[in-house]
Amino acid sequence: MDWGEGYVTEVEYTFGYFAELSPCILRLECLSAGLAPPAGNPLRYLELGYGQGLSINMHAAAVPGEFWGTDFNPAHAGFARALADASGSGVVLLNDSFAELAERPDLPEFDVIVLHGIWTWISDDNRRIIVDIIKRKLRVGGLVYISYNCLPGWGTGAPLRHLIKLYGDVASSDVSGMEGRLEAAMKFTRQLIDAGALYFRHTPGAAGRLKVMAEEDPHYLAHEYFSRDWHLMTFSDMARVLGDAKLTFAASGTMLNHIDAVNLNNEGQQLLAQITHPILYQSVRDYMVNEQFRRDLFIKGPCQLTGPERWEMLRAQMFVLIEHPDEISMKISGPRGEVMLQEAVYRPLIEAMAEDNYAPKTLGQLAGHAKLASLQHAQLLQALLVLVGSNHARPAQEIADKARQRCAALNRYICEQARSEGHILVLVSPLTGCGIAVGRAEQLFLLAARHGKKTASEKAAYVWEILSAQGQNLMKDGKMLETAAENIAELTQIATKFVDKRVPILAALGIV
């Protein structure tokens, strides 16, 4: 029997972290849409298909509540449970299939159910089981986050995916390993392009997609291109399927999608403004931006907030910078290309948020700041959502003592693991309830500080001792640094910048 049910199990999934699954982010998106967020006490949260378990472990460590998750791959479950043991969060990490999960007598009702990406890669039977779980185990007022490959954006890529999987299945038997099969299939596809195949001439986006694939993680590509089940879905079909579980579309799970100006030209905004039906509105919008991957929030019995209720909750919402002001660009990327942010709005806002050593500030406090007095509340909220959506800021929460302890324990474990490998490039903040990008070298600098290394040069020497023992040298300007002196000098520069610019922010976030 194939326990993987056609899903790729030969190689493990990537060690990615997804902030959009955080209850703190989900809450802000609900408020942005004018809807009451889930309000369980305690919050009960379920992740279906948690992969390596980074997201659920970080959220369980940082956010008060009861967290459950399942992933049928035992290698994933083992790694995830090691993280859970390190944090002491008490998260329930199962190794059940969806069918086994649905039959558990101890499964409680949940306020939040999330599934990231897996919907596209599973069978129709498993989809029906997931909908049944949601129908029976999501509380009234509860929220579902679901992401999936969709049309029309995947319309040009679907034939390419079919060809790569077909070649990998039937014509690469002399190649060993999943990654070898993938490379053989991509090589053959490049030969097909060079041979003048009309599909690629008439569909230039397909050739471009193949070039992008060359830069992506082969573990991700193996799961995306070699799973037996792979089903595209339009938004309207998703709304119909989840409608059977009494769910109503609530909002996008992509923060920048809450800001039309980032994604649509004036003509597009005017056209959409004429559409009152929510399903048609979202579907037409997908054509405007050529959407290929949707993140959707659905609610069982959405409760619309009144204007005063919404603004009262938003004014009390805290926000915090997660990047140094010098590192925040006034350009962001959207479907229409680069969008320029207004310096007169964003620079004063960023400066205000950086005051008091990056202490979190409510929207109400920011609205009363002298530098921001000219901004209307709606303008200020939009700017904050853009900063969150472009990963420069995060919503913040009050830090519970237990959350601080759990996050500190998990972060120590991750930093210790960085001595031998660089898989996890995120540490968890009890202030934001989210993971924060912290590279391997930075994790090792933090580890060096815990071992009494105070100066940048001491930290650099500590890190170089670890890297050199593993035969790993640094790259600079595209070239490998050869000597120990060159590597230590580069590490010292990196450590100096880290201490000056990153450590104050990590301290404000409760990470150090």
CORLINBEL-V217568 format. One record per pair of residues at least 6 apart in sequence whose C-alpha atoms are under 7 Angstrom apart, sorted by the first residue. I is the first residue (numbers start at 1). GAP is how many residues later the second one is. Records with the same first field share a line. If there is no record, write none. Layout:
I=GAP  GAP
This chain:
6=221  222  223
7=220  221
8=215  218  219
10=168
11=208
12=207
13=38  39  206  207
14=205  206
15=37  408  409
17=37  38
18=37
19=415  416
20=6  233
21=93
22=37  411  412
24=371  409
25=370
27=10
29=226
30=6  7
31=6  279  283
33=218
34=270  271  276
35=267  268  269  270
36=267  268  269
38=73  103  104  105
40=71
42=23  24
43=22  23  68
44=21  22  23  66  67  68
45=21  22  23  65  66  67  68
46=21  22  23  64  66  67  68
47=21  22  23  66  67  68
48=21  22  23  66  67
49=21  22  66  69
50=6  19  20  21
51=20  25
52=24  25  27  28
53=27
54=26
57=26  27
58=370  376  377
59=374  375
60=7  29  31
61=26  28  342  345  346
62=341  345  367  368  371
63=340  370
66=25
67=24  25
68=23  24  25
69=23  24  25
70=23  24  25  26
71=6  23  24  25  26
72=23  24  25
73=22
74=21
77=16  18
81=12
83=327
84=7
86=323  324  327
87=319  320  322  323
88=318
89=317
98=28  31  32
99=30
102=31
108=29
109=28  29  30
110=27  28  29
111=27  28  31  32
112=30  31  32
113=30  31  32
114=30  31  32
115=30  31  32
116=30  31
117=30  31
119=8  29
120=28  29  110  111  112
121=106  108  109  110
122=107  108
123=106
131=111  114
134=111
135=110  111
140=160  161
141=158  159  160  161
142=157  158
143=154  155  156  157
144=153  154  155
145=151  152  153
146=149  150  151
147=146  147  148  149
148=145  146  147
149=83  84  143  144  145
150=82  83  84  141  142  143  144
151=81  82  83  140  141
152=135  138  139  140
153=137  138  139
154=138
156=47  49  50
157=49
160=46
161=64
164=21  22
165=60  61
167=18
168=13  14  17
172=9  12
175=6
178=44
179=39
182=40
193=7
200=6  7
235=48
236=43  47
239=10
246=54
247=51  52  53  54
248=50  51  52
249=48  49  50
250=47  48  49
251=45  46
252=6  43  44  45
253=42  43  44
254=41
255=130  134
256=130  133
257=6
260=9
262=72  77
263=71  72  73
272=9
275=6
289=46
314=49
315=47  48  49
316=46  47  48
317=45  46
318=42  43  44  45  77  78  79
319=41  42  43  74  75  76  77
320=33  38  39  40  41  73  74  75  76
321=32  33  37  71  72  73
322=70  71  72  183
323=69
324=177  178
325=25
328=64
330=10  11
331=7  8  9  10
332=6  7  8  58
333=6
346=37
348=23  24
349=23
353=8
357=147  151
358=147  150
359=149
360=36
366=6
367=6  10
387=6
388=6
394=38
395=37
396=35  36
397=34  35
398=33
399=31  32
403=27
404=26
407=21  22  23
408=103
411=16  17
415=28  29  32
418=22  25  26
419=25  47
422=18
425=12  13  14  15
426=9  10  11  12  13
427=8  9  10  11
428=6  7  8  83
429=6  7  80  81  82
430=80
431=78  79
444=19
445=14  18  50
448=11  14
453=6
456=36  39  40
457=35
459=36
460=28  31  32  35
461=27
464=24
467=6
473=7  8  14
474=6  7  13
475=6
481=6
506=6
